[in-house]
């Protein structure tokens, strides 16, 4: 039977559903990096061209970007537990299809379904304030937010170990098994809160957002491969932006819009989402650059000569640090507020890149730098949903958090494209291969730092909470959320 928030949070073990949701977020996020250890072998494994095989990674990222705002809106309309279960069903199906695939087309279908399961994360974040007591809410949101980064960081060494010790299909059978267990846990251990709201599903808006996002992100992600001046790249980016412009015009004029752009335009929400792009950029930049530097041969004079598995193991502690900083972020939010906490997280992220710039000569030094950057990401990722939830009505929570997660995804896609361009712009010859030179890696670290400090500036511009809101936590402000957001933005109430 559906239960109220008070009864859901008053149970004997409020940590149980939090743990279940965090494990679910990790299982979805693992799919983002699980094929990277075998990416070089995919053309042979799937009897495909290298360019075709590259879509095994890209398809999941694109599907995840589209699914997060759509799943958030569906959760607001249909109820969050139902949508959580549906995303896990997609993860089970997608993982099983991949496990049975031996050619490219079924693999792409399965990877697309796995990407759609990323909608689990923003829905889980928005559900935390409904199923936890106030004392636990900030920590729960912080932990769930961290799964976006932790899953990717832990997935790399885990997938490398499984692929090295077993048949590559085992990667996907493991993902299938985990998804089945989490699905059962969500259905039995996560309270079914009565949180559905009246409204209709904006099918046209969902299709328009999907078309515009996919076109834009394909152009960005393939720019370094196709060439930034290639007509295909320019056409995809320009076409995507045009579609998104028309989509925005449509959303402003339709009732029950997929995304309430008027709410999203309020200063607290808008600036937090722009900061999400910058911090998402900062998170992905080190995930792209550091493994390459670790794996370059020592013959270059600056490469560190690590295997794929070893590189993944050097990166893994960063994911654990991100999770460990969830309670730290919660404490900072309680003491300083989410705005200042976001500023601190972005500043720590930028400092990590500056440390990496000066500590490139050994794996353990890069480990230190990676832990600093991921600590910053963990702090920042935890603060962003709190700022968003603090500024929107409960009926908009899922869609608003989904849009914030989408902006992080846009940041990570931009980072991957920019880092690939920088790394290929300055190279040296290593036998028959051209590899990035030391200056290219240094420039990548500086660009990552710059993005993080832009995030600090954006967070600093987020309006302070009004005096009426200062003594009230985000959970207690559920009823008055929209009015307080308007006050903070300095806009008149309707």
C-alpha positions as CSV (number, residue, x, y, z in Angstrom):
1,X,0.0,0.0,0.0
2,X,1.2,3.5,-0.6
3,X,2.4,5.3,2.5
4,X,2.9,8.9,3.5
5,X,6.3,10.5,3.8
6,X,6.0,10.6,7.6
7,X,5.3,6.9,7.9
8,X,7.9,6.0,5.3
9,X,10.6,7.9,7.2
10,X,9.5,6.7,10.6
11,X,10.3,3.0,10.0
12,X,12.9,1.2,12.0
13,X,15.6,1.2,9.3
14,X,15.5,4.4,7.2
15,X,19.0,3.6,5.9
16,X,17.8,0.5,4.1
17,X,15.9,2.2,1.2
18,X,18.8,4.7,1.0
19,X,21.3,1.9,0.6
20,X,19.1,0.2,-2.0
21,X,18.7,3.4,-4.0
22,X,22.5,4.1,-3.9
23,X,23.3,0.6,-5.0
24,X,20.8,1.1,-7.8
25,X,22.5,4.3,-8.9
26,X,25.8,2.6,-8.9
27,X,24.5,-0.3,-11.0
28,X,23.2,2.2,-13.6
29,X,26.3,4.3,-13.6
30,X,28.6,1.3,-14.0
31,X,27.3,0.9,-17.5
32,X,28.9,4.2,-18.6
33,X,32.5,2.8,-18.3
34,X,32.1,-1.0,-18.3
35,X,33.1,-1.5,-22.0
36,X,36.1,0.9,-21.9
37,X,38.6,-1.9,-21.0
38,X,37.6,-3.8,-24.1
39,X,36.9,-0.8,-26.4
40,X,40.0,-1.5,-28.5
41,X,38.9,-5.1,-29.1
42,X,35.3,-4.3,-29.9
43,X,35.8,-4.2,-33.7
44,X,37.1,-7.7,-33.7
45,X,34.7,-9.0,-31.1
46,X,31.6,-7.6,-32.9
47,X,32.9,-7.9,-36.5
48,X,32.5,-4.2,-36.9
49,X,34.5,-1.2,-38.2
50,X,36.4,0.9,-35.5
51,X,34.0,3.8,-36.2
52,X,31.0,1.6,-35.8
53,X,32.3,0.1,-32.6
54,X,32.8,3.5,-31.1
55,X,29.1,3.9,-30.9
56,X,29.0,1.2,-28.3
57,X,30.1,3.8,-25.8
58,X,28.4,6.8,-27.4
59,X,25.0,5.2,-27.6
60,X,24.9,4.7,-23.8
61,X,25.9,8.3,-23.1
62,X,23.3,9.7,-25.5
63,X,20.5,7.5,-24.2
64,X,21.4,8.4,-20.6
65,X,21.4,12.2,-21.4
66,X,17.9,11.9,-22.9
67,X,16.5,9.6,-20.2
68,X,17.3,11.7,-17.1
69,X,14.9,14.6,-17.7
70,X,12.2,12.4,-19.2
71,X,12.4,9.9,-16.3
72,X,12.2,12.8,-13.8
73,X,9.0,14.1,-15.4
74,X,7.5,10.7,-15.6
75,X,8.3,10.2,-11.9
76,X,6.4,13.4,-11.0
77,X,3.4,12.2,-12.9
78,X,3.3,8.4,-12.2
79,X,5.1,8.1,-8.9
80,X,8.8,7.7,-8.3
81,X,8.9,4.0,-7.2
82,X,7.2,2.9,-10.4
83,X,9.7,4.8,-12.6
84,X,12.6,3.5,-10.6
85,X,11.4,-0.1,-11.2
86,X,10.8,0.6,-14.9
87,X,14.4,1.9,-15.3
88,X,15.7,-1.2,-13.7
89,X,13.7,-3.4,-16.0
90,X,15.4,-1.5,-18.9
91,X,18.7,-2.2,-17.3
92,X,18.0,-5.9,-17.0
93,X,16.8,-6.2,-20.6
94,X,19.7,-4.1,-21.9
95,X,22.4,-6.0,-20.0
96,X,20.9,-9.4,-21.1
97,X,20.8,-8.3,-24.8
98,X,24.4,-7.2,-24.6
99,X,25.4,-10.5,-22.9
100,X,23.8,-12.4,-25.8
101,X,25.2,-10.2,-28.5
102,X,28.0,-11.1,-30.9
103,X,27.4,-8.5,-33.6
104,X,27.1,-4.7,-33.5
105,X,23.4,-4.0,-34.0
106,X,22.1,-6.0,-31.0
107,X,25.0,-4.6,-28.9
108,X,23.9,-1.1,-29.8
109,X,20.3,-1.9,-28.9
110,X,21.3,-3.3,-25.5
111,X,23.7,-0.4,-24.8
112,X,20.9,2.0,-25.6
113,X,18.6,0.3,-23.1
114,X,21.4,0.4,-20.5
115,X,21.7,4.1,-21.1
116,X,18.0,4.7,-20.6
117,X,18.4,3.2,-17.1
118,X,20.4,6.3,-16.1
119,X,17.1,7.9,-15.4
120,X,17.2,5.9,-12.1
121,X,19.7,8.4,-10.6
122,X,17.8,11.7,-10.7
123,X,14.6,10.0,-9.7
124,X,16.3,8.4,-6.7
125,X,17.8,11.7,-5.7
126,X,14.4,13.4,-5.8
127,X,12.8,10.6,-3.8
128,X,15.3,10.8,-0.9
129,X,13.5,13.7,0.8
130,X,10.2,11.7,0.7
131,X,11.5,8.5,2.4
132,X,14.1,9.8,4.9
133,X,13.8,11.7,8.2
134,X,15.1,15.3,8.0
135,X,18.3,14.3,9.9
136,X,19.2,11.9,7.1
137,X,18.0,13.7,4.0
138,X,21.1,15.8,3.2
139,X,23.4,12.8,3.6
140,X,21.1,10.6,1.5
141,X,20.9,13.1,-1.3
142,X,24.7,13.6,-1.2
143,X,25.3,9.8,-1.3
144,X,22.9,9.3,-4.2
145,X,24.4,12.2,-6.1
146,X,27.8,10.7,-5.8
147,X,26.8,7.5,-7.5
148,X,27.0,9.3,-10.8
149,X,30.7,9.6,-10.5
150,X,31.5,6.7,-8.2
151,X,29.9,4.1,-10.5
152,X,32.0,5.3,-13.4
153,X,35.2,5.3,-11.4
154,X,34.7,1.9,-9.8
155,X,33.3,0.4,-13.0
156,X,36.6,0.9,-14.9
157,X,38.9,-1.4,-12.7
158,X,36.0,-3.8,-12.1
159,X,35.3,-4.2,-15.7
160,X,39.0,-4.5,-16.5
161,X,39.4,-7.3,-14.0
162,X,36.3,-9.2,-15.2
163,X,37.3,-8.9,-18.9
164,X,40.9,-10.0,-18.1
165,X,39.8,-13.1,-16.1
166,X,36.7,-14.2,-18.0
167,X,34.9,-14.0,-21.4
168,X,33.8,-10.5,-22.2
169,X,30.2,-11.5,-22.1
170,X,30.6,-12.0,-18.4
171,X,30.7,-8.2,-18.0
172,X,27.0,-8.0,-19.1
173,X,25.9,-11.1,-17.2
174,X,27.2,-9.5,-14.0
175,X,25.4,-6.3,-14.8
176,X,22.2,-8.3,-15.5
177,X,22.4,-10.1,-12.1
178,X,23.0,-6.9,-10.2
179,X,20.1,-5.2,-11.9
180,X,17.7,-8.1,-11.1
181,X,18.8,-8.0,-7.4
182,X,18.3,-4.2,-7.2
183,X,14.9,-4.5,-8.9
184,X,13.7,-6.9,-6.3
185,X,15.1,-4.7,-3.5
186,X,13.4,-1.6,-4.9
187,X,10.0,-3.4,-5.1
188,X,10.2,-4.8,-1.6
189,X,12.4,-2.4,0.5
190,X,11.7,1.1,-0.9
191,X,8.5,2.6,0.3
192,X,5.8,3.3,-2.3
193,X,5.1,7.0,-1.4
194,X,1.9,8.5,-2.8
195,X,3.7,11.1,-4.8
196,X,2.0,10.9,-8.3
197,X,0.6,14.2,-9.5
198,X,-2.1,15.0,-12.1
199,X,-1.0,15.9,-15.6
200,X,-0.3,14.4,-19.0
201,X,2.9,13.1,-20.5
202,X,4.3,15.6,-23.0
203,X,5.2,13.2,-25.8
204,X,6.0,15.9,-28.3
205,X,8.3,17.6,-25.8
206,X,10.1,14.3,-25.0
207,X,10.6,13.6,-28.7
208,X,11.8,17.1,-29.4
209,X,14.3,17.1,-26.5
210,X,15.6,13.7,-27.6
211,X,16.1,14.7,-31.2
212,X,17.8,18.0,-30.3
213,X,20.0,16.6,-27.6
214,X,21.1,13.6,-29.7
215,X,22.0,15.7,-32.7
216,X,23.9,18.3,-30.6
217,X,25.7,15.7,-28.5
218,X,26.6,13.6,-31.5
219,X,28.2,16.6,-33.2
220,X,30.1,17.5,-30.1
221,X,31.2,13.9,-29.2
222,X,32.3,13.1,-32.8
223,X,33.9,16.5,-33.6
224,X,37.4,15.4,-32.8
225,X,36.9,12.3,-35.1
226,X,35.0,13.9,-38.0
227,X,36.8,17.2,-37.8
228,X,35.3,20.4,-36.2
229,X,34.9,22.0,-39.6
230,X,33.4,19.0,-41.2
231,X,29.8,19.6,-42.6
232,X,28.5,16.6,-40.6
233,X,29.8,18.0,-37.3
234,X,28.6,21.5,-38.0
235,X,25.3,20.3,-39.3
236,X,24.7,18.1,-36.3
237,X,25.5,20.8,-33.8
238,X,23.6,23.5,-35.6
239,X,20.6,21.2,-36.3
240,X,20.5,20.2,-32.6
241,X,20.5,23.8,-31.4
242,X,17.8,24.7,-33.8
243,X,15.6,21.8,-32.7
244,X,16.3,22.7,-29.0
245,X,15.3,26.3,-29.7
246,X,12.0,25.2,-31.3
247,X,11.5,22.7,-28.4
248,X,12.0,25.6,-25.9
249,X,9.4,27.7,-27.7
250,X,7.0,24.8,-27.7
251,X,7.5,24.0,-24.0
252,X,6.8,27.6,-23.0
253,X,3.4,27.4,-24.7
254,X,2.2,23.9,-23.7
255,X,0.4,22.9,-20.5
256,X,2.0,20.1,-18.5
257,X,5.4,20.7,-20.3
258,X,8.1,18.1,-20.0
259,X,10.4,20.8,-18.4
260,X,9.0,23.9,-16.8
261,X,11.4,26.4,-18.4
262,X,10.0,29.3,-16.4
263,X,11.1,27.6,-13.2
264,X,14.3,26.6,-14.8
265,X,15.0,30.2,-15.7
266,X,14.9,31.3,-12.1
267,X,18.3,32.4,-11.0
268,X,18.9,29.7,-8.3
269,X,18.0,26.9,-10.7
270,X,19.6,28.4,-13.9
271,X,22.9,29.2,-12.2
272,X,23.0,25.8,-10.5
273,X,22.4,24.1,-13.8
274,X,25.2,26.2,-15.5
275,X,27.5,25.3,-12.6
276,X,26.6,21.6,-13.2
277,X,27.9,21.9,-16.7
278,X,31.2,23.3,-15.4
279,X,31.6,20.7,-12.7
280,X,30.6,17.8,-15.0
281,X,33.2,19.1,-17.4
282,X,35.8,19.0,-14.5
283,X,34.8,15.5,-13.5
284,X,35.1,14.0,-17.0
285,X,38.3,15.8,-17.9
286,X,40.4,13.9,-15.3
287,X,38.6,10.6,-16.2
288,X,39.7,11.1,-19.8
289,X,43.2,12.5,-19.3
290,X,44.7,10.6,-16.3
291,X,44.2,7.0,-17.6
292,X,45.9,8.0,-20.9
293,X,48.8,9.5,-19.1
294,X,49.1,6.4,-16.9
295,X,49.1,4.1,-19.8
296,X,51.5,5.9,-22.1
297,X,54.8,4.0,-22.5
298,X,57.7,5.2,-20.3
299,X,59.7,5.6,-23.5
300,X,58.0,8.9,-24.1
301,X,59.8,10.4,-21.1
302,X,56.5,11.4,-19.3
303,X,54.3,8.3,-19.8
304,X,53.9,6.1,-16.8
305,X,53.7,2.7,-18.5
306,X,50.7,1.2,-16.6
307,X,48.5,-1.6,-17.9
308,X,44.7,-1.0,-18.4
309,X,44.0,-2.9,-15.2
310,X,46.7,-1.0,-13.2
311,X,45.5,2.3,-14.5
312,X,41.9,1.5,-13.4
313,X,43.2,0.5,-10.0
314,X,45.1,3.8,-9.6
315,X,41.8,5.6,-10.5
316,X,39.5,3.5,-8.3
317,X,40.3,5.2,-4.9
318,X,39.0,8.5,-6.4
319,X,35.6,6.9,-6.7
320,X,35.7,5.8,-3.1
321,X,36.8,9.3,-2.0
322,X,33.8,10.7,-3.8
323,X,31.5,8.5,-1.8
324,X,33.3,9.1,1.5
325,X,32.8,12.8,1.0
326,X,29.0,12.5,0.9
327,X,28.6,12.9,4.7
328,X,31.3,15.7,4.7
329,X,29.2,17.5,2.1
330,X,26.1,17.0,4.1
331,X,27.8,18.6,7.1
332,X,29.0,21.5,5.1
333,X,25.4,22.0,3.7
334,X,24.1,22.1,7.2
335,X,26.7,24.5,8.5
336,X,27.3,26.8,5.5
337,X,24.4,26.2,3.1
338,X,24.3,24.5,-0.3
339,X,25.5,27.5,-2.2
340,X,28.8,27.9,-0.3
341,X,29.2,24.1,-0.3
342,X,29.0,24.1,-4.1
343,X,31.6,26.8,-4.2
344,X,33.9,24.8,-2.0
345,X,33.4,21.7,-4.1
346,X,34.2,23.5,-7.3
347,X,37.3,25.2,-5.7
348,X,38.6,21.8,-4.5
349,X,38.1,20.4,-7.9
350,X,40.1,23.2,-9.5
351,X,42.8,22.8,-6.9
352,X,43.1,19.1,-7.8
353,X,43.8,19.9,-11.4
354,X,46.5,22.4,-10.4
355,X,48.1,19.7,-8.2
356,X,47.9,17.3,-11.2
357,X,49.7,19.9,-13.3
358,X,52.7,19.7,-10.9
359,X,52.6,16.0,-10.1
360,X,52.6,14.2,-13.4
361,X,55.8,12.2,-12.9
362,X,54.5,9.1,-11.0
363,X,51.3,7.1,-10.5
364,X,51.0,7.7,-6.8
365,X,51.2,11.5,-7.3
366,X,48.4,11.3,-9.9
367,X,46.5,9.2,-7.4
368,X,46.7,12.1,-4.9
369,X,45.6,14.6,-7.5
370,X,42.7,12.4,-8.6
371,X,41.5,12.0,-5.0
372,X,41.5,15.8,-4.6
373,X,39.5,16.3,-7.8
374,X,37.0,13.6,-7.0
375,X,36.6,15.0,-3.4
376,X,35.6,18.3,-5.1
377,X,33.2,16.5,-7.4
378,X,31.6,14.6,-4.5
379,X,31.1,17.8,-2.5
380,X,29.7,19.7,-5.5
381,X,27.5,16.9,-6.8
382,X,25.9,16.7,-3.4
383,X,25.2,20.4,-3.1
384,X,23.6,20.8,-6.6
385,X,20.4,18.7,-6.0
386,X,19.9,20.4,-2.6
387,X,19.9,23.8,-4.3
388,X,17.5,22.5,-7.0
389,X,15.1,20.9,-4.5
390,X,15.2,24.0,-2.4
391,X,13.9,26.1,-5.3
392,X,11.1,24.1,-6.9
393,X,7.7,22.7,-5.9
394,X,7.5,19.0,-4.9
395,X,5.4,18.3,-8.1
396,X,8.4,19.5,-10.2
397,X,11.2,17.8,-8.1
398,X,11.8,14.8,-10.4
399,X,11.9,16.8,-13.6
400,X,14.1,19.6,-12.0
401,X,16.7,17.1,-10.7
402,X,16.6,15.3,-14.0
403,X,17.4,18.5,-15.9
404,X,20.3,19.1,-13.5
405,X,21.6,15.6,-14.1
406,X,21.3,16.3,-17.8
407,X,23.4,19.4,-17.5
408,X,26.1,17.4,-15.8
409,X,25.9,15.0,-18.7
410,X,26.3,17.8,-21.2
411,X,29.4,19.0,-19.2
412,X,30.9,15.5,-19.4
413,X,30.3,15.2,-23.1
414,X,31.8,18.6,-23.7
415,X,34.8,17.6,-21.6
416,X,35.4,14.4,-23.5
417,X,35.3,16.3,-26.8
418,X,37.5,19.2,-25.7
419,X,40.1,16.8,-24.0
420,X,40.2,14.7,-27.2
421,X,40.8,17.8,-29.3
422,X,43.6,19.1,-27.0
423,X,45.3,15.7,-26.8
424,X,45.4,15.3,-30.6
425,X,46.5,18.9,-31.2
426,X,50.0,18.5,-29.9
427,X,51.7,15.1,-30.5
428,X,55.0,13.3,-30.7
429,X,55.9,10.2,-32.7
430,X,56.2,6.9,-30.9
431,X,57.2,4.4,-33.6
432,X,54.4,4.5,-36.1
433,X,52.0,6.2,-33.7
434,X,51.3,9.8,-32.8
435,X,50.7,10.3,-29.1
436,X,49.9,13.4,-27.1
437,X,53.0,15.2,-25.8
438,X,53.6,16.4,-22.3
439,X,52.4,19.9,-23.1
440,X,49.0,18.6,-24.2
441,X,48.5,16.8,-20.9
442,X,49.5,20.0,-19.0
443,X,47.1,22.1,-21.1
444,X,44.3,19.6,-20.3
445,X,44.8,20.0,-16.6
446,X,44.8,23.8,-16.9
447,X,41.5,23.7,-18.9
448,X,40.0,21.4,-16.3
449,X,41.0,23.8,-13.5
450,X,39.6,26.8,-15.5
451,X,36.2,25.0,-15.9
452,X,36.1,24.3,-12.2
453,X,36.8,27.9,-11.2
454,X,34.1,29.0,-13.6
455,X,31.9,26.7,-11.6
456,X,33.0,28.6,-8.4
457,X,32.0,31.9,-10.0
458,X,28.6,30.6,-11.1
459,X,27.9,29.2,-7.7
460,X,28.9,32.5,-6.1
461,X,26.2,34.2,-8.3
462,X,23.4,31.9,-7.0
463,X,21.2,34.1,-4.8
464,X,21.4,33.6,-1.1
465,X,18.4,32.1,0.5
466,X,15.9,34.6,1.9
467,X,15.8,35.3,5.7
468,X,12.5,33.4,5.9
469,X,14.1,30.3,4.4
470,X,17.4,30.5,6.3
471,X,16.1,28.6,9.3
472,X,14.2,26.0,7.4
473,X,15.7,23.0,5.8
474,X,15.0,21.9,2.2
475,X,12.7,19.1,3.4
476,X,10.6,21.3,5.7
477,X,10.2,23.8,2.9
478,X,8.3,21.5,0.6
479,X,5.0,23.3,0.7
480,X,6.5,26.8,0.3
481,X,9.2,25.9,-2.1
482,X,8.0,27.8,-5.1
483,X,7.3,31.0,-3.2
484,X,10.7,31.0,-1.6
485,X,12.4,30.4,-4.9
486,X,10.7,33.4,-6.3
487,X,11.8,35.5,-3.4
488,X,15.4,34.3,-3.8
489,X,15.3,35.1,-7.5
490,X,13.9,38.6,-6.8
491,X,10.9,37.9,-9.1
492,X,7.3,38.8,-8.3
493,X,5.0,36.1,-7.1
494,X,2.2,35.2,-9.5
